[in-house]
Amino acid sequence: VERYLLICALAIAVAGAVNDVRGARIPNWLTYSGMGSALVVRCAVFGWAGLKGGFAGLLFAGGIFYFLFLLGGMGGGDVKLMAAVGAWAGTRQAMSILAGSAIAGGILAVWYVLAYKQLGQTLLNIVALAQHHLTSGLRPHPVLNIRESSAVRIPYGLAVAVGTFYCVGQAFWRR
């Protein structure tokens, strides 16, 4: 049954990715309805344990992305999308989805750096961000953050969808 809940997580992730790629936004109706429906379905199928697992997946996956959002490196739609996917996946699969999404996001970021011919500037930005966080702690950089209009925004919803697809594939191929 858990495998079929992962298919629902994948559906939410793909819908979020399509919206993110097309319009650089992940709509609230998708993320909030995804979270709510996941918790209802998990509770109906598994009882309180299912609700607890879905809520824990929501908090774990969404919490990791929320931390990145607070640092200015992630958009709010990405946080809510990952929370919705985590609610469907539960705690057991949320870590695999996060790992797959991180790898896909890294590949996507490298592609963007190369496509926009920004390798030198990106390396300088990484050094500036490291210096900022070492001296100022875990606060957003005043200029190098997602809220700046000049920032190149990566449709991270696509990475979430790829990470979720990987997790679904593993769930079906390993059993």
C-alpha positions as a Markdown table, in Angstrom:
| # | Residue | x | y | z |
|---|---|---|---|---|
| 1 | Val | 0.0 | 0.0 | 0.0 |
| 2 | Glu | 2.9 | 2.4 | 0.8 |
| 3 | Arg | 4.0 | 2.1 | -2.8 |
| 4 | Tyr | 0.7 | 3.4 | -4.0 |
| 5 | Leu | 0.9 | 6.4 | -1.7 |
| 6 | Leu | 4.3 | 7.1 | -3.3 |
| 7 | Ile | 2.5 | 7.3 | -6.7 |
| 8 | Cys | 0.3 | 10.0 | -5.2 |
| 9 | Ala | 3.4 | 11.8 | -4.0 |
| 10 | Leu | 4.8 | 11.6 | -7.5 |
| 11 | Ala | 1.6 | 13.0 | -9.0 |
| 12 | Ile | 1.8 | 16.0 | -6.6 |
| 13 | Ala | 5.5 | 16.4 | -7.4 |
| 14 | Val | 5.0 | 16.3 | -11.1 |
| 15 | Ala | 2.2 | 18.8 | -11.0 |
| 16 | Gly | 4.4 | 21.1 | -8.9 |
| 17 | Ala | 7.3 | 20.7 | -11.3 |
| 18 | Val | 5.2 | 21.5 | -14.4 |
| 19 | Asn | 3.9 | 24.7 | -12.7 |
| 20 | Asp | 7.4 | 25.6 | -11.5 |
| 21 | Val | 9.0 | 25.2 | -14.9 |
| 22 | Arg | 6.2 | 26.9 | -16.8 |
| 23 | Gly | 5.5 | 29.9 | -14.4 |
| 24 | Ala | 8.2 | 29.8 | -11.7 |
| 25 | Arg | 5.5 | 29.3 | -9.1 |
| 26 | Ile | 4.0 | 26.3 | -7.3 |
| 27 | Pro | 0.4 | 27.1 | -6.4 |
| 28 | Asn | -0.9 | 26.9 | -2.9 |
| 29 | Trp | -4.0 | 25.0 | -3.9 |
| 30 | Leu | -1.8 | 22.2 | -5.1 |
| 31 | Thr | 0.5 | 22.0 | -2.0 |
| 32 | Tyr | -2.1 | 22.6 | 0.7 |
| 33 | Ser | -4.6 | 20.1 | -0.9 |
| 34 | Gly | -1.7 | 17.7 | -1.3 |
| 35 | Met | -0.8 | 17.9 | 2.4 |
| 36 | Gly | -4.5 | 17.7 | 3.6 |
| 37 | Ser | -5.4 | 14.8 | 1.3 |
| 38 | Ala | -2.3 | 12.9 | 2.2 |
| 39 | Leu | -3.1 | 13.1 | 5.9 |
| 40 | Val | -6.7 | 12.1 | 5.4 |
| 41 | Val | -5.8 | 9.1 | 3.2 |
| 42 | Arg | -3.0 | 7.9 | 5.4 |
| 43 | Cys | -5.3 | 8.1 | 8.4 |
| 44 | Ala | -8.1 | 6.3 | 6.6 |
| 45 | Val | -5.8 | 3.5 | 5.4 |
| 46 | Phe | -3.5 | 3.1 | 8.4 |
| 47 | Gly | -5.3 | 4.8 | 11.3 |
| 48 | Trp | -3.6 | 7.0 | 13.8 |
| 49 | Ala | -0.2 | 5.4 | 12.9 |
| 50 | Gly | -0.7 | 6.5 | 9.3 |
| 51 | Leu | -1.6 | 10.0 | 10.3 |
| 52 | Lys | 1.4 | 10.2 | 12.6 |
| 53 | Gly | 3.7 | 8.9 | 9.8 |
| 54 | Gly | 2.3 | 11.3 | 7.2 |
| 55 | Phe | 2.6 | 14.3 | 9.6 |
| 56 | Ala | 6.1 | 13.3 | 10.5 |
| 57 | Gly | 7.0 | 13.0 | 6.8 |
| 58 | Leu | 5.5 | 16.4 | 6.3 |
| 59 | Leu | 7.5 | 18.0 | 9.1 |
| 60 | Phe | 10.7 | 16.2 | 8.3 |
| 61 | Ala | 10.8 | 16.9 | 4.5 |
| 62 | Gly | 9.2 | 20.3 | 4.8 |
| 63 | Gly | 11.4 | 21.2 | 7.7 |
| 64 | Ile | 14.6 | 20.6 | 5.9 |
| 65 | Phe | 13.5 | 22.8 | 3.0 |
| 66 | Tyr | 12.1 | 25.4 | 5.5 |
| 67 | Phe | 15.6 | 25.7 | 6.9 |
| 68 | Leu | 17.0 | 26.4 | 3.4 |
| 69 | Phe | 14.1 | 28.9 | 2.9 |
| 70 | Leu | 15.1 | 30.8 | 6.0 |
| 71 | Leu | 18.7 | 31.1 | 4.6 |
| 72 | Gly | 17.3 | 32.6 | 1.4 |
| 73 | Gly | 18.2 | 29.7 | -0.8 |
| 74 | Met | 14.8 | 28.2 | -1.4 |
| 75 | Gly | 11.4 | 29.5 | -2.4 |
| 76 | Gly | 8.3 | 29.0 | -0.3 |
| 77 | Gly | 6.5 | 27.0 | -2.9 |
| 78 | Asp | 9.4 | 24.5 | -2.9 |
| 79 | Val | 9.0 | 24.1 | 0.9 |
| 80 | Lys | 5.3 | 23.4 | 0.6 |
| 81 | Leu | 5.7 | 21.0 | -2.3 |
| 82 | Met | 8.3 | 19.0 | -0.4 |
| 83 | Ala | 6.0 | 19.0 | 2.7 |
| 84 | Ala | 3.1 | 17.7 | 0.6 |
| 85 | Val | 5.3 | 15.0 | -1.0 |
| 86 | Gly | 6.7 | 14.1 | 2.5 |
| 87 | Ala | 3.1 | 13.8 | 3.8 |
| 88 | Trp | 2.3 | 11.2 | 1.1 |
| 89 | Ala | 5.6 | 9.4 | 1.4 |
| 90 | Gly | 5.8 | 9.2 | 5.2 |
| 91 | Thr | 9.0 | 9.3 | 7.2 |
| 92 | Arg | 10.5 | 6.2 | 5.8 |
| 93 | Gln | 10.6 | 7.4 | 2.2 |
| 94 | Ala | 11.0 | 11.1 | 2.8 |
| 95 | Met | 14.8 | 10.7 | 3.4 |
| 96 | Ser | 15.2 | 8.9 | 0.0 |
| 97 | Ile | 13.2 | 11.6 | -1.7 |
| 98 | Leu | 15.2 | 14.3 | -0.1 |
| 99 | Ala | 18.5 | 12.6 | -1.2 |
| 100 | Gly | 17.3 | 12.1 | -4.7 |
| 101 | Ser | 16.0 | 15.7 | -4.9 |
| 102 | Ala | 19.4 | 17.0 | -3.7 |
| 103 | Ile | 21.3 | 15.1 | -6.3 |
| 104 | Ala | 18.8 | 16.1 | -9.1 |
| 105 | Gly | 18.9 | 19.7 | -7.8 |
| 106 | Gly | 22.7 | 19.7 | -7.9 |
| 107 | Ile | 22.7 | 18.5 | -11.5 |
| 108 | Leu | 20.1 | 21.1 | -12.4 |
| 109 | Ala | 22.2 | 23.8 | -10.7 |
| 110 | Val | 25.3 | 22.9 | -12.6 |
| 111 | Trp | 23.3 | 22.9 | -15.8 |
| 112 | Tyr | 22.0 | 26.4 | -15.1 |
| 113 | Val | 25.5 | 27.6 | -14.2 |
| 114 | Leu | 26.8 | 26.3 | -17.5 |
| 115 | Ala | 23.8 | 27.4 | -19.6 |
| 116 | Tyr | 24.0 | 31.0 | -18.2 |
| 117 | Lys | 27.8 | 31.0 | -18.5 |
| 118 | Gln | 28.1 | 32.0 | -14.8 |
| 119 | Leu | 30.8 | 29.6 | -13.5 |
| 120 | Gly | 33.2 | 32.3 | -12.4 |
| 121 | Gln | 30.5 | 34.4 | -10.7 |
| 122 | Thr | 29.0 | 31.3 | -9.1 |
| 123 | Leu | 32.3 | 30.3 | -7.6 |
| 124 | Leu | 32.8 | 33.9 | -6.2 |
| 125 | Asn | 29.2 | 33.7 | -4.8 |
| 126 | Ile | 30.0 | 30.4 | -3.0 |
| 127 | Val | 33.0 | 32.0 | -1.4 |
| 128 | Ala | 31.0 | 35.1 | -0.4 |
| 129 | Leu | 28.2 | 32.9 | 1.1 |
| 130 | Ala | 30.7 | 30.8 | 3.0 |
| 131 | Gln | 32.3 | 33.9 | 4.5 |
| 132 | His | 29.0 | 35.4 | 5.3 |
| 133 | His | 27.7 | 32.3 | 7.1 |
| 134 | Leu | 31.0 | 31.9 | 9.0 |
| 135 | Thr | 31.0 | 35.5 | 10.2 |
| 136 | Ser | 27.2 | 36.2 | 10.5 |
| 137 | Gly | 25.8 | 32.8 | 11.4 |
| 138 | Leu | 22.9 | 31.2 | 9.7 |
| 139 | Arg | 21.2 | 34.4 | 8.3 |
| 140 | Pro | 20.4 | 35.1 | 4.7 |
| 141 | His | 23.0 | 37.0 | 2.8 |
| 142 | Pro | 21.8 | 40.6 | 2.2 |
| 143 | Val | 22.3 | 40.3 | -1.6 |
| 144 | Leu | 22.9 | 36.6 | -2.5 |
| 145 | Asn | 19.5 | 35.2 | -1.8 |
| 146 | Ile | 16.4 | 34.0 | -3.7 |
| 147 | Arg | 14.5 | 37.2 | -2.9 |
| 148 | Glu | 16.9 | 39.4 | -5.0 |
| 149 | Ser | 15.3 | 40.2 | -8.4 |
| 150 | Ser | 18.6 | 39.6 | -10.1 |
| 151 | Ala | 19.0 | 36.0 | -8.7 |
| 152 | Val | 18.8 | 33.2 | -11.2 |
| 153 | Arg | 16.0 | 31.0 | -9.9 |
| 154 | Ile | 16.1 | 27.2 | -10.5 |
| 155 | Pro | 12.8 | 25.4 | -10.8 |
| 156 | Tyr | 13.5 | 23.2 | -7.8 |
| 157 | Gly | 10.1 | 21.6 | -8.2 |
| 158 | Leu | 11.6 | 19.7 | -11.1 |
| 159 | Ala | 14.3 | 18.3 | -8.7 |
| 160 | Val | 11.6 | 17.3 | -6.2 |
| 161 | Ala | 9.8 | 15.4 | -9.0 |
| 162 | Val | 12.9 | 13.6 | -10.1 |
| 163 | Gly | 13.8 | 12.6 | -6.5 |
| 164 | Thr | 10.2 | 11.4 | -6.0 |
| 165 | Phe | 10.3 | 9.4 | -9.3 |
| 166 | Tyr | 13.6 | 7.8 | -8.1 |
| 167 | Cys | 12.0 | 6.8 | -4.8 |
| 168 | Val | 8.9 | 5.4 | -6.6 |
| 169 | Gly | 11.2 | 3.4 | -8.9 |
| 170 | Gln | 13.1 | 2.0 | -6.0 |
| 171 | Ala | 9.9 | 1.0 | -4.2 |
| 172 | Phe | 8.6 | -0.9 | -7.2 |
| 173 | Trp | 11.8 | -2.5 | -8.4 |
| 174 | Arg | 13.2 | -3.7 | -5.1 |
| 175 | Arg | 10.1 | -5.6 | -4.1 |
